[in-house]
Amino acid sequence: MADENQSSADDDWGAAMAEQAQADAAMQAVQQPQPASATVFKDLSGSGIKTGTHNDIDFILDIPVQLTVELGRTKIAIKNLLQLAQGSVVELDGLAGEPMDVLVNGCLIAQGEVVVVNDKFGIRLTDIVTPSERIRKLNR
């Protein structure tokens, strides 16, 4: 009886191993080596976005990102920082009328100018960084 159970278990195990080997062979036949970055950016540089299982961008459209509009920067000593009070003015390195940087997750994507619409501040984009320039900056 023990021999029958052992041989049944061996048959099941052998069948499972054969099935896995067939699945692995089918998966290797489907996969073809592709350049790592060429395919990712090829679709982005085209005139439209292709739809398909791997090229569909819809699944990332709801991912939140941090958008920052930067007026300017400055370095200040701690003793001067502690002396700041309501009404204090801090000089920034940006000039009045100079385009402001628009950053997404810390990466420059555009420049623009301040606008006021219905008593709310906004930014009108005046220059958008091209995708190739963004990629070039990421490689640095």
N, CA, C and O of each residue as an XYZ file, in Angstrom:
560
protein
N       0.815     -1.179      0.000
C       0.000      0.000      0.000
C       0.864      1.250      0.000
O       0.551      2.237     -0.666
N       1.983      1.193      0.775
C       2.889      2.324      0.816
C       3.527      2.540     -0.546
O       3.774      3.679     -0.945
N       3.798      1.439     -1.273
C       4.380      1.568     -2.608
C       3.417      2.253     -3.572
O       3.837      3.037     -4.423
N       2.096      1.949     -3.437
C       1.108      2.574     -4.308
C       1.021      4.068     -4.044
O       0.952      4.858     -4.985
N       1.022      4.475     -2.752
C       0.972      5.896     -2.404
C       2.220      6.615     -2.884
O       2.138      7.732     -3.394
N       3.381      5.979     -2.725
C       4.652      6.580     -3.159
C       4.671      6.764     -4.662
O       5.088      7.810     -5.160
N       4.215      5.738     -5.396
C       4.249      5.823     -6.841
C       3.226      6.833     -7.354
O       3.474      7.488     -8.366
N       2.076      6.977     -6.680
C       1.082      7.986     -7.054
C       1.644      9.388     -6.814
O       1.453     10.283     -7.637
N       2.338      9.579     -5.684
C       2.948     10.876     -5.379
C       4.050     11.191     -6.385
O       4.184     12.341     -6.804
N       4.844     10.190     -6.783
C       5.892     10.396     -7.775
C       5.292     10.794     -9.118
O       5.824     11.665     -9.805
N       4.169     10.146     -9.496
C       3.513     10.485    -10.761
C       2.994     11.914    -10.744
O       3.152     12.643    -11.724
N       2.367     12.329     -9.624
C       1.858     13.699     -9.508
C       3.003     14.705     -9.558
O       2.916     15.739    -10.219
N       4.076     14.375     -8.843
C       5.242     15.266     -8.821
C       5.871     15.367    -10.212
O       6.238     16.454    -10.658
N       5.989     14.258    -10.873
C       6.564     14.251    -12.221
C       5.698     15.022    -13.197
O       6.219     15.742    -14.048
N       4.376     14.884    -13.089
C       3.460     15.622    -13.965
C       3.575     17.119    -13.712
O       3.574     17.912    -14.653
N       3.674     17.507    -12.443
C       3.806     18.928    -12.107
C       5.121     19.491    -12.643
O       5.153     20.606    -13.164
N       6.201     18.724    -12.518
C       7.501     19.177    -13.024
C       7.481     19.316    -14.544
O       8.047     20.266    -15.086
N       6.832     18.375    -15.237
C       6.737     18.445    -16.692
C       5.917     19.652    -17.119
O       6.263     20.332    -18.085
N       4.827     19.922    -16.398
C       3.984     21.080    -16.712
C       4.761     22.383    -16.515
O       4.661     23.299    -17.331
N       5.533     22.461    -15.431
C       6.344     23.653    -15.177
C       7.400     23.845    -16.253
O       7.647     24.972    -16.681
N       8.028     22.761    -16.697
C       9.045     22.843    -17.748
C       8.429     23.349    -19.047
O       9.046     24.145    -19.755
N       7.212     22.892    -19.368
C       6.534     23.366    -20.576
C       6.201     24.850    -20.469
O       6.359     25.593    -21.438
N       5.739     25.286    -19.295
C       5.406     26.697    -19.075
C       6.654     27.571    -19.196
O       6.608     28.647    -19.792
N       7.774     27.103    -18.625
C       9.030     27.858    -18.713
C       9.503     27.967    -20.157
O       9.960     29.030    -20.577
N       9.397     26.882    -20.923
C       9.818     26.896    -22.320
C       8.947     27.846    -23.132
O       9.455     28.570    -23.988
N       7.652     27.852    -22.875
C       6.740     28.756    -23.592
C       7.055     30.209    -23.244
O       7.023     31.072    -24.122
N       7.357     30.489    -21.981
C       7.667     31.847    -21.548
C       8.961     32.347    -22.186
O       9.036     33.511    -22.580
N       9.965     31.509    -22.293
C      11.229     31.897    -22.910
C      11.064     32.135    -24.394
O      11.738     32.999    -24.956
N      10.196     31.399    -25.036
C       9.959     31.587    -26.465
C       9.274     32.916    -26.726
O       9.523     33.547    -27.753
N       8.411     33.356    -25.810
C       7.681     34.616    -25.976
C       8.588     35.809    -25.714
O       8.518     36.806    -26.432
N       9.437     35.722    -24.701
C      10.303     36.843    -24.322
C      11.445     36.972    -25.313
O      12.114     35.998    -25.658
N      11.649     38.215    -25.765
C      12.769     38.510    -26.644
C      13.549     39.641    -26.009
O      12.949     40.557    -25.447
N      14.867     39.606    -26.081
C      15.641     40.692    -25.481
C      15.367     42.004    -26.210
O      15.357     42.057    -27.440
N      15.142     43.066    -25.424
C      14.891     44.395    -25.982
C      15.824     45.379    -25.311
O      16.211     45.178    -24.160
N      16.194     46.448    -26.015
C      17.004     47.473    -25.376
C      16.235     48.073    -24.202
O      15.034     48.322    -24.306
N      16.922     48.304    -23.094
C      16.267     48.731    -21.867
C      15.560     50.073    -22.007
O      14.399     50.184    -21.613
N      16.202     51.078    -22.545
C      15.594     52.396    -22.563
C      14.973     52.750    -23.900
O      14.100     53.617    -23.950
N      15.383     52.121    -24.970
C      14.896     52.501    -26.298
C      13.395     52.324    -26.415
O      12.720     53.204    -26.949
N      12.853     51.220    -25.936
C      11.416     50.981    -26.074
C      10.614     51.884    -25.159
O       9.517     52.307    -25.524
N      11.131     52.192    -23.978
C      10.400     53.017    -23.033
C      10.185     54.413    -23.598
O       9.088     54.962    -23.496
N      11.228     54.994    -24.195
C      11.141     56.370    -24.646
C      10.690     56.507    -26.090
O      10.343     57.609    -26.514
N      10.683     55.425    -26.858
C      10.267     55.487    -28.251
C       8.818     55.940    -28.345
O       8.501     56.795    -29.173
N       7.926     55.391    -27.519
C       6.521     55.746    -27.566
C       6.288     57.169    -27.083
O       5.396     57.849    -27.590
N       7.077     57.639    -26.105
C       6.895     58.983    -25.584
C       7.305     60.044    -26.589
O       6.766     61.151    -26.569
N       8.243     59.731    -27.463
C       8.715     60.734    -28.408
C       7.845     60.810    -29.648
O       7.995     61.737    -30.445
N       6.946     59.869    -29.832
C       6.085     59.861    -31.011
C       4.976     60.888    -30.894
O       4.867     61.589    -29.888
N       4.146     60.973    -31.940
C       3.079     61.956    -31.937
C       1.900     61.523    -31.088
O       1.105     62.366    -30.673
N       1.765     60.256    -30.823
C       0.648     59.781    -30.013
C       1.088     58.656    -29.118
O       2.187     58.121    -29.257
N       0.223     58.305    -28.202
C       0.533     57.223    -27.276
C      -0.144     55.963    -27.795
O      -1.345     55.964    -28.065
N       0.617     54.906    -27.933
C       0.068     53.642    -28.415
C      -0.726     52.977    -27.305
O      -0.396     53.108    -26.126
N      -1.765     52.268    -27.687
C      -2.519     51.525    -26.690
C      -2.218     50.054    -26.864
O      -2.105     49.561    -27.986
N      -2.092     49.378    -25.784
C      -1.770     47.955    -25.761
C      -1.466     47.581    -24.339
O      -1.456     48.444    -23.461
N      -1.218     46.320    -24.091
C      -1.009     45.900    -22.713
C       0.238     46.513    -22.099
O       0.205     46.913    -20.935
N       1.346     46.601    -22.846
C       2.587     47.139    -22.281
C       2.726     48.638    -22.510
O       3.447     49.297    -21.761
N       2.069     49.196    -23.508
C       2.237     50.598    -23.850
C       1.109     51.477    -23.353
O       1.099     52.672    -23.648
N       0.164     50.937    -22.615
C      -0.984     51.700    -22.162
C      -0.591     52.535    -20.955
O      -0.195     51.988    -19.926
N      -0.696     53.856    -21.068
C      -0.284     54.770    -20.003
C      -1.420     55.045    -19.018
O      -1.203     55.683    -17.988
N      -2.627     54.571    -19.324
C      -3.785     54.858    -18.489
C      -3.616     54.413    -17.041
O      -4.145     55.058    -16.135
N      -2.901     53.341    -16.810
C      -2.789     52.821    -15.449
C      -1.932     53.694    -14.548
O      -1.948     53.481    -13.336
N      -1.184     54.666    -15.065
C      -0.383     55.532    -14.199
C      -0.958     56.937    -14.083
O      -0.395     57.766    -13.368
N      -2.061     57.229    -14.764
C      -2.604     58.582    -14.778
C      -3.092     59.053    -13.411
O      -3.146     60.261    -13.182
N      -3.443     58.168    -12.507
C      -3.942     58.557    -11.187
C      -2.864     58.605    -10.114
O      -3.180     58.830     -8.946
N      -1.609     58.402    -10.475
C      -0.529     58.444     -9.491
C      -0.225     59.900     -9.143
O       0.082     60.690    -10.036
N      -0.304     60.269     -7.868
C      -0.035     61.659     -7.486
C       1.457     61.976     -7.540
O       2.292     61.136     -7.206
N       1.780     63.187     -7.960
C       3.151     63.678     -7.977
C       3.178     65.041     -7.274
O       2.149     65.707     -7.153
N       4.343     65.438     -6.822
C       4.514     66.713     -6.132
C       4.875     67.788     -7.153
O       5.933     67.713     -7.777
N       4.005     68.790     -7.332
C       4.256     69.908     -8.238
C       4.689     71.102     -7.405
O       3.995     71.489     -6.464
N       5.835     71.690     -7.745
C       6.389     72.807     -6.997
C       6.669     73.950     -7.951
O       7.228     73.741     -9.028
N       6.284     75.162     -7.564
C       6.641     76.361     -8.309
C       7.618     77.122     -7.431
O       7.295     77.512     -6.309
N       8.813     77.325     -7.956
C       9.874     77.902     -7.154
C      10.106     79.363     -7.536
O      10.467     79.669     -8.672
N       9.890     80.266     -6.563
C      10.122     81.689     -6.791
C      11.607     82.019     -6.775
O      12.075     82.844     -7.560
N      12.330     81.387     -5.900
C      13.758     81.640     -5.764
C      14.278     80.963     -4.515
O      13.531     80.319     -3.778
N      15.574     81.120     -4.290
C      16.209     80.509     -3.125
C      17.163     81.512     -2.498
O      17.544     82.506     -3.116
N      17.535     81.233     -1.268
C      18.549     82.031     -0.601
C      19.165     81.216      0.528
O      18.553     80.273      1.031
N      20.359     81.580      0.915
C      20.991     80.991      2.096
C      20.975     82.054      3.173
O      21.234     83.230      2.918
N      20.666     81.615      4.383
C      20.557     82.556      5.492
C      21.150     81.907      6.739
O      20.967     80.713      6.978
N      21.854     82.697      7.518
C      22.449     82.193      8.760
C      21.342     81.934      9.783
O      20.300     82.589      9.762
N      21.573     80.992     10.657
C      20.567     80.631     11.660
C      20.221     81.830     12.534
O      19.053     82.027     12.870
N      21.219     82.639     12.910
C      20.920     83.799     13.771
C      19.986     84.777     13.058
O      19.135     85.388     13.704
N      20.129     84.939     11.728
C      19.231     85.819     10.979
C      17.844     85.187     10.815
O      16.827     85.882     10.814
N      17.823     83.863     10.676
C      16.551     83.154     10.562
C      15.729     83.307     11.836
O      14.511     83.476     11.776
N      16.393     83.248     12.990
C      15.695     83.377     14.268
C      15.178     84.787     14.509
O      14.286     84.980     15.336
N      15.720     85.776     13.805
C      15.285     87.165     13.970
C      14.094     87.521     13.084
O      13.538     88.612     13.202
N      13.697     86.597     12.190
C      12.565     86.880     11.306
C      11.277     86.996     12.116
O      11.048     86.250     13.067
N      10.456     87.942     11.715
C       9.163     88.149     12.364
C       8.141     88.468     11.280
O       8.487     88.587     10.105
N       6.897     88.604     11.679
C       5.853     88.931     10.717
C       6.193     90.267     10.059
O       6.488     91.245     10.747
N       6.151     90.305      8.746
C       6.482     91.512      7.995
C       7.923     91.567      7.530
O       8.284     92.455      6.757
N       8.772     90.625      7.987
C      10.162     90.588      7.549
C      10.211     90.260      6.058
O       9.352     89.547      5.540
N      11.218     90.784      5.384
C      11.417     90.518      3.962
C      12.688     89.700      3.801
O      13.737     90.048      4.344
N      12.585     88.617      3.055
C      13.742     87.763      2.775
C      14.043     87.906      1.294
O      13.189     87.645      0.446
N      15.268     88.323      0.989
C      15.666     88.503     -0.400
C      15.993     87.146     -1.031
O      16.749     86.353     -0.469
N      15.411     86.894     -2.202
C      15.650     85.656     -2.929
C      16.583     85.930     -4.097
O      16.770     87.078     -4.499
N      17.173     84.855     -4.642
C      18.089     85.032     -5.759
C      17.370     85.261     -7.090
O      18.005     85.657     -8.068
N      16.061     85.018     -7.143
C      15.302     85.252     -8.371
C      15.006     86.726     -8.552
O      14.775     87.444     -7.579
N      15.014     87.179     -9.795
C      14.730     88.570    -10.092
C      13.252     88.749    -10.402
O      12.594     87.827    -10.884
N      12.727     89.956    -10.120
C      11.329     90.257    -10.428
C      11.132     90.161    -11.937
O      11.943     90.681    -12.704
N      10.064     89.501    -12.363
C       9.778     89.343    -13.784
C      10.493     88.172    -14.430
O      10.225     87.849    -15.587
N      11.397     87.531    -13.705
C      12.116     86.369    -14.229
C      11.205     85.143    -14.181
O      10.433     84.992    -13.235
N      11.281     84.266    -15.184
C      10.421     83.069    -15.158
C      10.710     82.204    -13.930
O      11.852     82.074    -13.489
N       9.638     81.619    -13.393
C       9.768     80.743    -12.234
C       9.871     79.308    -12.704
O       9.312     78.940    -13.737
N      10.587     78.503    -11.943
C      10.755     77.093    -12.283
C       9.554     76.287    -11.795
O       9.057     76.502    -10.690
N       9.097     75.360    -12.632
C       8.030     74.426    -12.274
C       8.675     73.046    -12.209
O       9.222     72.553    -13.196
N       8.602     72.429    -11.024
C       9.248     71.144    -10.800
C       8.206     70.084    -10.481
O       7.234     70.354     -9.775
N       8.406     68.881    -10.999
C       7.577     67.733    -10.638
C       8.504     66.720     -9.983
O       9.446     66.222    -10.601
N       8.218     66.426     -8.723
C       9.069     65.540     -7.922
C      10.527     65.980     -7.967
O      11.436     65.152     -8.028
N      10.741     67.298     -7.935
C      12.088     67.850     -7.904
C      12.776     67.963     -9.252
O      13.926     68.398     -9.314
N      12.106     67.585    -10.333
C      12.701     67.625    -11.667
C      12.076     68.772    -12.466
O      10.853     68.848    -12.582
N      12.897     69.654    -13.010
C      12.416     70.800    -13.777
C      11.685     70.335    -15.024
O      12.243     69.597    -15.836
N      10.428     70.766    -15.179
C       9.664     70.400    -16.371
C       9.226     71.609    -17.176
O       8.917     71.483    -18.361
N       9.195     72.806    -16.539
C       8.730     73.990    -17.256
C       9.135     75.243    -16.502
O       9.622     75.189    -15.373
N       8.918     76.384    -17.167
C       9.075     77.687    -16.543
C       7.823     78.482    -16.844
O       7.153     78.240    -17.847
N       7.504     79.438    -15.971
C       6.288     80.199    -16.181
C       6.304     81.510    -15.427
O       7.280     81.863    -14.764
N       5.180     82.229    -15.550
C       5.031     83.517    -14.889
C       3.792     83.498    -14.009
O       2.833     82.777    -14.286
N       3.819     84.302    -12.938
C       2.707     84.348    -11.992
C       1.520     85.058    -12.625
O       1.675     86.082    -13.289
N       0.329     84.499    -12.409
C      -0.912     85.155    -12.815
C      -1.873     85.132    -11.625
O      -1.753     84.286    -10.738
N      -2.819     86.059    -11.614
C      -3.848     86.089    -10.588
C      -5.186     85.954    -11.303
O      -5.527     86.758    -12.171
N      -5.939     84.922    -10.922
C      -7.246     84.676    -11.502
C      -8.235     84.501    -10.362
O      -8.078     83.608     -9.528
N      -9.262     85.357    -10.323
C     -10.274     85.298     -9.260
C      -9.639     85.295     -7.871
O      -9.994     84.474     -7.026
N      -8.712     86.200     -7.639
C      -8.018     86.351     -6.356
C      -7.200     85.142     -5.937
O      -6.880     84.995     -4.758
N      -6.853     84.271     -6.884
C      -5.993     83.120     -6.590
C      -4.764     83.194     -7.478
O      -4.847     83.557     -8.651
N      -3.620     82.841     -6.898
C      -2.386     82.809     -7.665
C      -2.337     81.557     -8.525
O      -2.837     80.500     -8.141
N      -1.735     81.694     -9.675
C      -1.510     80.563    -10.559
C      -0.233     80.807    -11.337
O       0.477     81.784    -11.094
N       0.053     79.931    -12.259
C       1.240     80.101    -13.096
C       0.863     79.807    -14.536
O       0.203     78.810    -14.829
N       1.288     80.684    -15.426
C       1.105     80.477    -16.857
C       2.420     79.934    -17.395
O       3.460     80.585    -17.293
N       2.365     78.748    -17.964
C       3.582     78.123    -18.475
C       4.035     78.854    -19.730
O       3.258     79.058    -20.663
N       5.296     79.241    -19.736
C       5.858     79.954    -20.879
C       6.862     79.117    -21.654
O       7.087     79.353    -22.841
N       7.467     78.137    -20.986
C       8.472     77.302    -21.639
C       8.424     75.911    -21.008
O       8.535     75.774    -19.790
N       8.262     74.892    -21.829
C       8.210     73.521    -21.334
C       9.481     72.805    -21.768
O       9.870     72.858    -22.935
N      10.118     72.139    -20.819
C      11.347     71.392    -21.103
C      10.980     70.180    -21.953
O      10.043     69.454    -21.625
N      11.703     69.960    -23.030
C      11.409     68.836    -23.926
C      11.725     67.509    -23.236
O      12.583     67.458    -22.355
N      11.038     66.441    -23.631
C      11.318     65.132    -23.023
C      12.777     64.715    -23.179
O      13.347     64.123    -22.263
N      13.386     65.011    -24.317
C      14.786     64.619    -24.500
C      15.705     65.384    -23.551
O      16.694     64.833    -23.068
N      15.385     66.653    -23.281
C      16.196     67.430    -22.336
C      16.011     66.906    -20.912
O      16.972     66.859    -20.144
N      14.784     66.511    -20.551
C      14.544     65.929    -19.221
C      15.322     64.643    -19.049
O      15.899     64.405    -17.988
N      15.347     63.811    -20.076
C      16.084     62.541    -20.017
C      17.577     62.821    -19.882
O      18.272     62.154    -19.115
N      18.067     63.810    -20.630
C      19.479     64.174    -20.565
C      19.850     64.630    -19.154
O      20.925     64.284    -18.663
N      18.976     65.403    -18.489
C      19.251     65.866    -17.121
C      19.206     64.711    -16.123
O      19.948     64.715    -15.141
N      18.336     63.717    -16.366
C      18.269     62.568    -15.463
C      19.535     61.729    -15.533
O      19.925     61.121    -14.536
N      20.178     61.683    -16.682
C      21.392     60.877    -16.862
C      22.612     61.503    -16.228
O      23.650     60.849    -16.122
N      22.519     62.749    -15.804
C      23.671     63.429    -15.190
C      23.908     62.972    -13.793
O      24.837     63.445    -13.139
